[in-house]
Amino acid sequence: MVLFEEDEPITHAIFPQSGVLSMMAEMKDGRTVEKASIGNEGFVGFTYLMGGTSVGSRTVVQVPGYATWLSIGDLEEAMARFVCVREAMLRYAKALIVQLMEVVACNSLHTAEQRVSGWLLLADDRMQGQSFNLTQEALARGLALRRATVSEICSILLHDGAISYSRGQMTILNRQRLHDHACECYDRIASAQLPKG
């Protein structure tokens, strides 16, 4: 499901309560890659806080969940009236910057298996341990990997007992085993992003 197209005016901020939203880069040749993912630690509409009036990326639902939609006018009013709202936005800004910097390093230095494993750990964090719907095709598109590569990685994780996967239904069975397949980028992103308490 597409929530916003690139350069579409920002009318609402979207706060995921569960699920994962992806801000996608789409190349002229049809290739795509996830610029950033957003879960219960953040919201879609961040560019508005930085003075933008439009969405900077095509934003899609990667893992279904539910979200709260808030008009930009109401968000502006809440930020003006409540210091805690402004502080929450600044914490999210920091978390998003950490994610963006780590993803650049991760995409350059780490294996496809490490990247898939880290992405699955973050999705599990955001889904709070619930099984979730995710196709291998969507994961491949988001991480700019071949579908066959993602399928092979899922088979490795399945045989190691880290995940259960069937017909697009993903369950993390053993976080420690999955963590063993991930790189250190996951820990840095998670420590900056995940809600405390």
C-alpha positions in Angstrom: 0.0 0.0 0.0 1.3 3.4 -1.0 0.8 6.1 1.7 2.5 9.0 -0.1 4.1 9.5 -3.5 7.4 11.5 -3.7 6.9 15.2 -3.7 3.2 14.9 -2.7 2.1 17.7 -0.3 2.3 16.7 3.4 -1.2 16.9 4.8 -0.9 14.5 7.7 1.8 13.0 9.9 1.5 9.2 10.2 2.6 7.6 13.5 2.9 3.8 13.2 1.8 1.9 16.3 2.9 -1.4 14.8 4.1 -2.4 11.4 6.9 -1.0 9.3 6.7 1.8 6.7 9.5 2.3 4.2 10.6 5.5 2.5 11.7 4.2 -0.9 14.1 5.6 -3.5 13.1 4.7 -7.1 15.6 4.9 -9.9 14.7 5.7 -13.5 15.6 2.1 -14.5 13.0 0.7 -12.1 15.3 -0.4 -9.3 14.3 0.6 -5.7 15.9 0.7 -2.3 14.7 1.6 1.1 16.1 5.0 2.3 14.8 4.6 5.8 12.3 2.5 7.7 9.8 3.8 10.2 8.1 1.9 13.0 6.7 2.8 16.4 9.7 4.9 17.2 8.8 7.6 14.7 6.5 9.1 12.1 6.1 9.9 8.4 6.2 13.7 7.8 9.6 14.5 9.3 10.5 16.7 6.3 7.7 19.1 7.4 9.5 19.8 10.7 12.6 20.7 8.7 10.7 23.3 6.7 9.5 21.1 3.8 6.0 21.1 2.4 6.2 17.8 0.5 7.1 14.2 1.2 10.7 13.5 0.2 10.1 9.8 -0.8 7.5 7.4 -1.9 6.3 5.9 1.4 4.9 2.4 1.5 3.6 -0.1 4.0 6.3 -2.8 4.2 4.9 -4.8 7.1 1.1 -4.3 7.8 0.1 -2.8 11.1 -1.9 0.2 12.3 -1.1 3.9 12.7 -2.5 7.2 13.9 -2.9 9.9 11.4 -2.6 13.5 12.6 -3.2 16.6 10.4 -0.2 18.8 10.0 -2.2 21.7 11.6 -2.8 19.6 14.7 0.8 18.6 14.8 1.9 22.2 14.6 -0.4 23.2 17.4 0.7 20.4 19.6 4.4 21.3 19.0 3.6 24.9 19.8 1.7 24.1 23.0 3.6 21.2 24.5 7.3 21.1 25.1 7.2 17.3 25.4 6.0 17.0 21.8 8.9 19.1 20.6 11.3 17.0 22.7 9.8 13.8 21.3 10.3 15.1 17.7 13.9 15.9 18.4 14.6 12.5 19.9 13.1 11.0 16.7 15.3 13.3 14.6 18.3 11.9 16.3 17.1 8.3 15.8 16.5 8.9 12.1 19.9 10.4 11.6 21.6 7.5 13.4 19.6 5.1 11.1 20.6 6.9 8.0 24.3 6.9 8.8 24.3 3.3 9.9 22.5 2.2 6.7 25.1 3.9 4.5 27.9 2.0 6.4 26.0 -1.2 6.5 25.1 -1.2 2.8 28.8 -0.6 2.0 30.5 -3.0 4.4 28.2 -5.8 5.4 26.9 -8.9 3.7 23.4 -9.4 2.4 22.8 -12.0 5.2 23.8 -9.5 7.9 21.6 -6.8 6.3 18.5 -9.1 6.1 19.0 -10.3 9.6 19.3 -6.8 11.0 16.2 -5.7 9.1 14.2 -8.6 10.5 15.4 -7.9 14.0 14.2 -4.3 13.7 10.9 -5.4 12.3 10.5 -7.9 15.2 11.2 -5.0 17.7 8.6 -2.9 16.0 6.0 -5.7 16.0 6.8 -6.5 19.7 7.4 -10.1 19.0 4.3 -10.8 17.0 4.5 -12.7 13.7 4.2 -10.4 10.7 3.4 -10.5 7.0 6.4 -9.9 4.8 7.1 -11.2 1.3 10.6 -12.1 0.2 10.0 -9.9 -2.8 9.2 -6.8 -0.7 12.3 -7.5 1.5 14.5 -7.9 -1.7 13.1 -4.6 -3.1 13.7 -2.7 0.1 17.3 -3.9 0.5 18.1 -3.8 -3.2 18.9 -7.5 -3.3 17.9 -10.2 -5.7 14.8 -12.2 -4.7 16.9 -15.4 -5.0 19.4 -14.0 -2.6 16.7 -13.2 0.0 15.2 -16.7 -0.5 18.6 -18.3 0.1 19.2 -16.2 3.3 15.7 -17.0 4.6 16.5 -20.7 4.1 19.7 -20.4 6.1 17.9 -18.6 8.9 15.1 -21.2 8.8 17.5 -24.1 9.0 19.4 -22.4 11.9 16.1 -22.1 13.9 16.2 -18.3 13.9 13.0 -17.8 11.9 9.9 -19.6 10.7 8.7 -18.5 7.3 5.8 -19.7 5.2 3.7 -18.0 2.6 4.7 -14.5 3.6 4.2 -15.1 7.3 7.4 -14.3 9.3 8.0 -15.4 12.9 11.2 -14.7 14.7 11.8 -17.9 16.7 15.2 -17.2 18.3 16.3 -13.6 18.5 19.8 -14.6 19.6 20.4 -16.8 16.6 19.1 -14.1 14.3 21.3 -11.6 16.1 24.3 -13.8 15.5 23.7 -13.5 11.7 23.3 -9.6 11.9 26.0 -7.0 12.0 26.7 -4.5 14.7 24.7 -1.8 12.8 21.5 -3.4 14.2 22.5 -2.7 17.8 23.4 1.0 17.0 20.1 1.6 15.2 18.0 -0.2 17.8 19.6 1.7 20.7 18.8 5.0 19.1 15.3 4.1 17.8 13.4 1.9 20.1 11.0 3.4 22.5 12.2 3.2 26.1 10.1 1.5 28.7 
